[in-house]
Amino acid sequence: MRTYIKTLLLSGLSVGALAQAPTPDANTLMNLGQFTEAKQLLNRNAQQSPSMQSLFDAGYGYLRSGQPDSARIWFTKGLSMDEKRTPLNETGMAISYLVENNAASAEPKLAEVLKKSKSKNADILYRIGEAYTGYLTPGNGSIKPVYAKAVNAAKAIDYLNQATERDKKNAAIQLALGDAHYLNKDAGTAVTRYESALELGMNPSRVYQRIGDIYWQGRNLNLAVENYKKAIEANGSYAPAYNQLAELYFLVNRYKEAASYMDQYVTVSHDARQETLLRQAQFHFLANDFQRAVTLIDSNRTALGQNPIVYRIKGWAYSSLKQPDKAIENINTFLEKAPDKAMPDDYKYLGRAYMATDSASDDSLGAVYLAKAAPFDTTDNLYSDIAKYYYRAKKHPEAVAILDSAAKHGFKADVQDLFRYGMSNYTLGFKRDSSGKLERDTLRFALADSALALAQQGSPDYAPTVLYRAKANYYAYAPEEAVMKGKAKPYFEQFISMIADKEEERNRYKKDLVLAFKYLISYNELVTKDETARNEWLTKGLALFPENKDLAKIAGPNEADSQ
């Protein structure tokens, strides 16, 4: 779910409260990609007040939405209303074929309208030039032509320049020229043309958004944000800028800002499309506002209909809210309704939910689901979660295997992973042969010591790590051989120094402390032959555990009486 650009330095933008805004006009709706709503407005106007312009506008709405066949229905109705030197609807018919890349039908019709208008009508030239841009439609962080095959930047510039010569103060022509130059990979001239549109009275919010879009495409995100901000300052009800800001912040992983701007976009635009409401909930989920994501879905269930994605978002959110039963219900519902859309994160959140229930039997099922997701997750080390379960369940071979898989997949073990890896290997170091005789697996003990050594570097004051380093080096060999090698000596010494003066800890680790004293006594007796050191360890041991029979036996009657 989270494979996006990681860094971006942007100055913060103030996000103020917005009043409910009036419904946008048709042109703004088209710029938002809300073509259904735009066409409804244009159709109503054409039916109520039919004219050359209103009928063309209705057809234009369908043209912009990618429906040239439907556009022709309206243009046909407007043909009889065209003026002799202004064949506007006839132009619409011509460009409806042009955008379909149907040259056989488009070219003679274009020639006819140019002949009738004597190639001097700025509006006709403008409409043809704009059509050759393919109708750039900005939104969701992109500027793409509706009709990619129709794009011919050179022809667009030619026709639009001719239109400009005949109407130098037409802001719409300048805006279209900006689009044409952008398609011609000349962003600098595109911005200049957009600025000209602004000077000629074009809606400043629309121009600033367009400039912001250009900067976005050029990866100059700071200037993109600056221009979107200008669009909002010019008109706090201009919805497209909020949408673009939401998508931009989403792109750079600043999810709280993305969610905030998406909320404002929905408020201002009244955009109740299913995809918009789902995106709004998604942004709040990513911003870790899980309850808000759930609330948004529940409050928009009618608009969202039966889209199975709602169950995914709610399931993930409930998993993060530590409400595992609701998470399991929703995610399983999603997987039942849309099995072909299942993705690793579904199993990630489902696995975590199962592991968070009150039923211990769910843990193993949770581990199964996490194992399905783990190889594909590049942000969370799910292997660690699985290892934690296996370790607590005393399934040590599985714990070791899953942590080995984590390493193979490039995850760096943390202190807890290292400790569990060490302890599981330590436990597996004791094994029995076919006759039941206890054997020592020296390799397992060596692996345990290596892992615990790394864990000790990360957490040097954790006494169990030191203790089990000592025990791994002790139990790797027969008792006398372990003493003679002396590998456990520094760790037993350190363990005693960490625990001996703490009564509660001393009582907890009584057996281990006695083992440590016995080892050090034997080491100084057999290896260093240092009687003074041997007696010092014996004295310390007896002082702490005077009732211990093993220490008393080592001391003998004379030494014990002298203590």
C-alpha positions in Angstrom: 0.0 0.0 0.0 2.9 2.5 0.8 5.4 2.8 -2.2 5.8 6.5 -2.6 8.5 9.3 -2.7 10.1 9.6 0.7 11.3 13.2 1.2 10.4 16.7 0.3 11.1 20.0 2.1 8.1 22.3 1.8 7.1 25.2 3.9 3.9 24.6 5.9 0.6 26.0 4.5 -2.1 27.3 6.7 -5.3 25.3 6.5 -8.3 27.5 7.4 -11.9 26.6 8.0 -14.0 26.9 4.9 -17.7 27.8 4.6 -20.0 25.7 2.5 -19.5 26.8 -1.1 -22.0 27.1 -3.9 -22.1 24.3 -6.5 -19.3 24.9 -9.1 -20.1 25.9 -12.6 -19.9 23.5 -15.6 -16.4 24.6 -16.6 -15.0 24.1 -13.1 -16.7 20.7 -12.9 -15.0 19.7 -16.1 -11.7 20.8 -14.7 -12.3 18.6 -11.7 -13.1 15.7 -13.9 -16.7 15.7 -12.7 -18.1 15.4 -16.2 -21.4 13.8 -15.3 -22.4 16.8 -13.2 -21.0 19.2 -15.8 -23.0 17.6 -18.6 -26.2 17.7 -16.5 -25.8 21.5 -16.1 -25.0 22.0 -19.8 -27.8 19.8 -21.0 -30.3 21.6 -18.8 -29.2 25.0 -20.1 -29.4 23.8 -23.7 -32.9 22.4 -23.3 -34.2 25.5 -21.4 -32.5 28.0 -23.6 -31.5 26.5 -27.0 -29.0 28.6 -29.0 -26.0 28.2 -31.1 -23.7 28.6 -28.1 -25.7 26.5 -25.5 -26.1 23.6 -27.9 -22.4 23.7 -28.7 -21.5 23.9 -25.0 -23.6 20.8 -24.3 -21.8 18.9 -27.0 -18.5 20.3 -25.8 -19.2 18.8 -22.3 -19.5 15.4 -23.9 -16.4 16.0 -26.0 -14.4 16.9 -22.9 -15.6 13.8 -21.1 -14.4 11.5 -23.9 -17.8 10.8 -25.6 -17.5 12.3 -29.1 -20.5 10.2 -30.4 -22.8 11.8 -27.8 -21.2 15.2 -28.5 -22.3 14.9 -32.1 -26.0 14.6 -31.1 -25.9 18.0 -29.6 -23.8 19.5 -32.3 -26.3 18.2 -34.9 -29.1 19.9 -33.1 -27.1 23.2 -33.2 -26.2 23.1 -36.9 -29.4 25.0 -37.9 -28.6 27.7 -35.4 -25.0 28.3 -36.6 -24.4 31.7 -38.1 -23.1 31.9 -41.7 -19.6 33.1 -40.8 -19.5 31.4 -37.4 -20.2 27.7 -38.0 -19.6 26.8 -34.4 -21.6 23.5 -34.2 -20.3 22.5 -37.5 -16.8 23.0 -36.0 -17.9 20.8 -33.2 -18.8 18.1 -35.6 -15.4 18.4 -37.3 -13.4 18.2 -34.1 -15.5 15.3 -32.8 -14.0 13.3 -35.7 -10.6 14.9 -35.2 -10.3 13.7 -31.6 -11.2 10.2 -32.8 -8.2 10.3 -35.2 -10.7 9.9 -38.1 -8.9 12.0 -40.7 -11.2 11.0 -43.5 -14.2 12.5 -41.8 -12.4 15.3 -39.9 -10.3 17.0 -42.6 -13.0 17.8 -45.2 -15.2 19.1 -42.4 -12.4 21.3 -41.0 -11.7 22.6 -44.4 -15.4 23.5 -44.8 -15.6 25.4 -41.5 -12.4 27.3 -42.3 -13.7 28.2 -45.7 -17.0 29.4 -44.3 -15.3 31.5 -41.6 -12.5 32.5 -44.1 -10.0 31.3 -41.4 -10.6 34.6 -39.6 -12.9 33.7 -36.8 -10.9 33.6 -33.6 -13.4 31.3 -31.8 -13.4 28.7 -34.6 -9.5 28.8 -34.8 -9.4 28.5 -31.0 -11.7 25.5 -30.9 -9.7 23.7 -33.6 -6.4 24.5 -31.9 -7.7 23.4 -28.5 -8.8 20.1 -30.0 -5.3 19.4 -31.1 -4.2 19.6 -27.5 -6.4 16.6 -26.8 -8.1 18.6 -24.0 -5.6 18.5 -21.2 -7.4 17.6 -18.0 -5.5 18.2 -14.8 -6.3 16.2 -11.7 -4.8 13.8 -9.1 -1.3 15.2 -9.8 -1.3 14.7 -13.5 -2.1 16.6 -16.7 -3.1 14.2 -19.4 -5.0 14.7 -22.7 -8.4 13.0 -22.9 -7.6 12.1 -26.5 -3.9 11.3 -26.7 -4.0 10.2 -30.4 -5.4 13.6 -31.3 -2.5 15.5 -29.8 -0.5 17.6 -32.3 1.3 20.3 -30.4 2.6 22.1 -33.6 -0.8 22.3 -35.2 -2.4 23.4 -31.9 0.2 26.2 -31.6 -0.4 27.3 -35.2 -4.2 27.5 -34.9 -4.1 29.2 -31.5 -1.5 31.7 -32.7 -3.8 32.5 -35.6 -6.7 32.9 -33.1 -4.5 35.2 -31.0 -3.8 37.5 -34.0 -7.5 38.0 -34.4 -8.4 38.2 -30.7 -5.4 39.4 -28.7 -7.3 39.8 -25.4 -8.9 36.4 -25.2 -7.8 34.7 -22.0 -9.1 31.3 -23.0 -6.9 31.2 -26.1 -3.9 32.0 -24.0 -4.7 29.2 -21.6 -5.0 26.8 -24.5 -1.7 28.1 -25.9 -0.1 27.3 -22.5 -1.4 23.7 -22.8 0.0 23.5 -26.4 3.4 24.7 -25.4 3.4 22.3 -22.4 2.7 19.5 -24.8 5.6 20.8 -27.0 7.8 20.4 -23.9 8.3 24.1 -23.5 7.2 24.6 -19.9 8.7 28.1 -19.7 6.6 29.4 -22.6 3.6 27.5 -21.2 3.8 29.4 -17.9 4.2 32.7 -19.8 1.0 32.0 -21.7 -0.8 31.1 -18.5 0.4 34.4 -17.0 -0.9 36.2 -20.1 -4.3 34.5 -19.5 -4.2 35.8 -16.0 -3.5 39.4 -17.1 -6.4 39.2 -19.6 -8.8 38.4 -16.8 -8.9 34.6 -16.7 -10.1 33.2 -13.4 -6.9 33.6 -11.3 -7.5 30.4 -9.4 -7.7 28.4 -12.5 -4.5 29.9 -13.9 -2.6 29.5 -10.7 -3.7 25.9 -10.5 -2.6 25.3 -14.1 0.8 26.8 -13.4 1.0 24.7 -10.3 0.3 21.6 -12.4 3.1 22.5 -14.8 5.5 22.9 -11.9 4.3 19.6 -10.5 5.1 17.8 -13.7 8.5 19.4 -13.8 9.1 18.1 -10.2 9.4 21.6 -8.8 7.0 20.8 -6.0 7.8 23.9 -3.9 6.6 26.2 -6.7 3.6 23.9 -7.3 2.5 24.3 -3.7 3.1 28.1 -4.0 0.8 28.4 -6.9 -1.9 26.2 -5.5 -1.8 28.4 -2.4 -2.3 31.4 -4.6 -5.3 29.7 -6.3 -6.9 29.3 -2.9 -6.0 32.8 -1.8 -7.7 34.1 -4.9 -10.8 32.1 -4.3 -11.3 30.0 -1.1 -14.0 28.1 -2.9 -11.9 27.0 -5.8 -11.9 23.2 -5.3 -9.3 22.0 -7.8 -6.5 23.5 -5.9 -7.5 21.7 -2.7 -7.6 18.4 -4.6 -4.2 18.9 -6.1 -2.7 19.9 -2.7 -4.2 16.7 -1.2 -2.7 14.6 -4.0 0.7 16.3 -3.8 1.0 15.8 0.0 -0.2 12.2 -0.5 2.6 11.7 -3.0 5.3 12.8 -0.6 3.9 10.9 2.4 2.6 13.9 4.3 -0.7 12.2 5.0 -2.1 14.5 7.6 -1.9 17.5 5.2 -3.3 15.3 2.4 -6.2 14.3 4.6 -6.9 17.8 5.6 -6.9 19.2 2.1 -9.0 16.3 0.8 -11.6 17.1 3.5 -11.7 20.7 2.4 -11.9 19.7 -1.3 -15.0 17.5 -0.5 -16.6 20.3 1.4 -16.0 22.9 -1.3 -16.7 20.8 -4.3 -19.6 18.7 -3.0 -17.9 15.9 -4.8 -19.7 12.8 -3.7 -18.2 10.4 -6.2 -17.4 7.0 -4.9 -13.8 7.2 -5.8 -13.4 10.6 -4.1 -15.0 9.4 -0.8 -12.8 6.3 -0.8 -9.7 8.4 -1.4 -10.7 10.7 1.5 -11.0 7.7 3.9 -7.8 6.3 2.6 -5.9 9.5 3.3 -7.2 9.5 6.9 -6.1 5.9 7.3 -2.6 6.8 6.1 -2.6 9.8 8.5 -3.2 7.3 11.3 -6.6 8.8 12.0 -8.2 5.4 11.9 -11.5 6.3 13.6 -12.0 9.2 11.1 -11.5 6.7 8.2 -14.2 4.4 9.7 -16.5 7.3 10.4 -16.2 8.6 6.8 -17.1 5.2 5.4 -20.0 4.7 7.7 -21.4 8.1 7.0 -21.2 7.7 3.3 -22.4 4.1 2.9 -25.2 5.0 0.5 -22.8 6.8 -1.9 -20.2 4.1 -1.5 -22.7 1.3 -2.3 -21.4 -2.2 -2.3 -17.8 -1.4 -3.3 -15.8 -4.1 -1.5 -12.9 -1.7 -0.9 -14.9 -0.2 2.0 -14.4 -3.4 3.9 -10.7 -3.4 3.3 -10.2 0.2 4.6 -12.5 -0.5 7.6 -10.7 -3.8 8.3 -7.3 -2.2 8.2 -8.4 0.7 10.4 -10.0 -1.6 13.0 -6.8 -3.7 13.1 -4.8 -0.5 13.8 -7.5 0.6 16.4 -6.9 -2.7 18.2 -10.4 -3.9 17.6 -9.5 -7.3 16.2 -12.9 -8.9 15.9 -14.2 -6.0 13.7 -11.0 -6.1 11.7 -11.3 -9.8 11.1 -15.0 -9.5 10.1 -14.3 -6.7 7.6 -11.2 -8.0 6.0 -12.6 -11.5 5.6 -15.7 -9.9 4.0 -13.5 -8.1 1.6 -11.6 -11.2 0.7 -14.8 -13.1 0.1 -16.3 -10.3 -2.1 -13.1 -9.5 -4.1 -10.6 -12.4 -3.9 -9.0 -11.3 -7.1 -8.1 -8.0 -5.5 -6.3 -9.5 -2.5 -2.9 -8.0 -1.7 -0.2 -8.7 0.9 -1.4 -5.9 3.2 -4.8 -7.6 3.6 -3.0 -10.6 5.1 -0.8 -8.3 7.1 -3.7 -6.6 8.9 -5.7 -9.8 9.1 -2.7 -11.6 10.7 -2.2 -8.8 13.2 -5.9 -8.8 14.1 -5.9 -12.6 14.8 -2.8 -12.2 17.0 -4.6 -9.5 19.0 -7.7 -11.5 19.9 -8.3 -13.0 23.3 -8.1 -16.5 21.8 -4.7 -18.1 22.0 -5.7 -20.4 19.2 -5.9 -17.4 16.8 -2.2 -16.8 17.2 -1.2 -19.6 14.9 -3.7 -18.5 12.3 -2.3 -14.9 12.6 1.2 -16.2 12.0 0.0 -18.0 8.8 -1.4 -14.8 7.4 1.6 -12.7 8.4 3.8 -15.2 6.7 1.9 -14.7 3.4 2.4 -10.9 3.6 6.0 -10.8 5.0 8.0 -11.4 1.8 6.2 -8.4 0.1 6.3 -5.9 2.9 9.1 -3.4 2.5 8.2 -1.2 5.5 7.4 -3.5 8.4 9.4 -6.5 9.5 6.6 -8.9 9.8 9.0 -11.7 10.3 9.8 -10.2 13.7 6.1 -10.4 14.7 6.0 -14.0 13.6 9.2 -14.9 15.4 7.7 -13.3 18.6 4.8 -15.6 18.4 6.9 -18.7 17.7 9.3 -17.8 20.5 6.5 -17.4 23.1 4.9 -20.6 21.8 8.2 -22.4 22.4 8.4 -23.3 18.7 12.1 -22.6 18.5 12.9 -24.3 15.2 10.2 -22.1 13.6 11.4 -19.0 15.4 15.0 -19.5 14.1 13.8 -20.3 10.6 11.6 -17.2 10.3 14.4 -14.9 11.6 16.7 -16.4 9.0 14.1 -15.6 6.4 14.0 -12.0 7.7 17.8 -11.7 7.1 17.5 -13.2 3.6 14.9 -10.5 2.8 17.1 -7.7 3.9 15.6 -6.9 7.3 18.1 -5.9 10.0 17.4 -7.7 13.3 16.7 -5.4 16.3 17.7 -6.2 19.8 14.6 -8.3 20.6 15.0 -10.3 17.4 18.6 -11.0 18.2 17.8 -12.0 21.8 15.0 -14.4 20.5 17.3 -15.8 17.9 20.0 -16.4 20.5 17.6 -17.9 23.0 15.9 -20.2 20.5 19.3 -21.5 19.3 20.4 -21.9 22.9 17.3 -24.0 23.6 17.9 -26.1 20.5 21.4 -26.7 21.7 20.1 -29.3 24.0 19.0 -32.4 22.1 18.6 -36.1 22.7 19.8 -39.0 20.6 17.7 -41.9 19.5 18.3 -43.6 22.9 17.2 -40.5 24.8 20.7 -39.5 25.9 21.1 -35.7 26.2 23.6 -34.3 23.7 25.1 -30.8 23.1 24.9 -29.1 19.8 28.0 -27.0 19.8 27.0 -25.1 16.6 23.7 -24.1 18.1 25.4 -22.7 21.2 27.8 -20.8 19.0 25.0 -19.3 17.1 23.3 -18.4 20.3 26.4 -16.6 21.6 26.9 -14.7 18.4 23.3 -13.4 18.4 23.4 -12.6 22.1 26.7 -10.7 21.6 25.0 -8.4 19.1 22.0 -8.0 21.4 24.3 -7.1 24.2 25.8 -4.3 22.1 22.3 -2.8 21.6 21.3 -3.3 25.2 24.3 -3.7 27.4 22.4 -3.5 30.7 20.0 -6.4 30.1 21.2 -9.1 32.5 19.5 -12.1 30.8 21.6 -11.5 27.7 24.8 -11.7 29.7 23.6 -14.7 31.6 22.8 -16.7 28.5 26.1 -15.8 26.8 27.7 -17.4 29.8 25.4 -20.4 29.7 25.8 -20.9 26.0 29.6 -21.0 26.4 29.3 -23.3 29.4 26.8 -25.8 28.1 28.5 -26.1 24.7 31.0 -28.5 26.3 31.2 -31.1 29.1 31.4 -29.4 32.5 35.1 -29.9 33.0 36.0 -29.0 29.4 33.8 -25.8 29.7 35.8 -24.8 32.8 39.1 -25.4 31.2 38.2 -23.4 28.1 37.2 -20.5 30.2 34.9 -18.9 27.6 32.1 -18.4 30.0 34.2 -16.7 32.7 33.8 -13.0 31.7 30.1 -13.3 31.3 29.5 -15.1 34.6 31.6 -12.4 36.3 29.6 -9.6 34.6 26.3 -11.3 35.4 27.2 -11.5 39.1 28.2 -7.8 39.2 24.9 -6.9 37.6 22.6 -9.0 39.9 24.3 -9.8 43.2 23.5 -6.5 44.9 19.8 -6.5 43.9 17.8 -8.6 46.3 14.7 -9.2 44.1 16.9 -10.0 41.1 19.2 -12.1 43.2 16.3 -14.3 44.4 14.9 -14.6 40.8 18.3 -15.8 39.5 19.4 -17.8 42.5 20.2 -21.0 40.6 22.0 -19.1 37.9 24.1 -17.2 40.4 25.1 -20.3 42.2 26.1 -21.8 38.8 28.2 -18.7 38.1 30.0 -18.9 41.5 30.7 -22.6 41.1 32.1 -22.1 37.6 34.4 -19.3 38.8 35.5 -21.2 41.8 36.4 -24.2 39.6 38.1 -22.0 37.0 40.5 -20.4 39.5 41.1 -23.8 41.1 41.8 -25.8 37.9 43.0 -23.2 35.4 44.7 -20.2 37.1 45.5 -22.1 40.3 44.8 -18.8 42.0 43.7 -19.9 45.5 43.1 -16.3 46.6 40.7 -15.7 43.7 39.1 -19.1 44.3 38.4 -18.3 47.9 37.1 -14.9 47.2 34.4 -16.3 44.9 33.6 -19.0 47.4 33.2 -16.4 50.2 31.0 -14.2 48.1 28.8 -17.1 47.1 28.4 -18.3 50.7 27.7 -14.8 51.9 24.8 -14.6 49.5 23.6 -18.2 49.7 24.7 -19.6 53.0 22.1 -22.4 52.8 23.3 -23.7 49.4 24.5 -27.2 49.7 26.7 -27.2 46.6 28.7 -24.2 47.8 28.9 -25.6 51.3 30.2 -28.9 50.0 32.9 -27.1 48.0 33.9 -25.2 51.1 34.1 -28.3 53.3 33.6 -28.3 57.1 36.6 -26.1 57.8 36.0 -23.4 55.2 32.3 -23.4 55.9 32.9 -22.9 59.7 35.2 -20.0 59.0 32.5 -18.1 57.0 
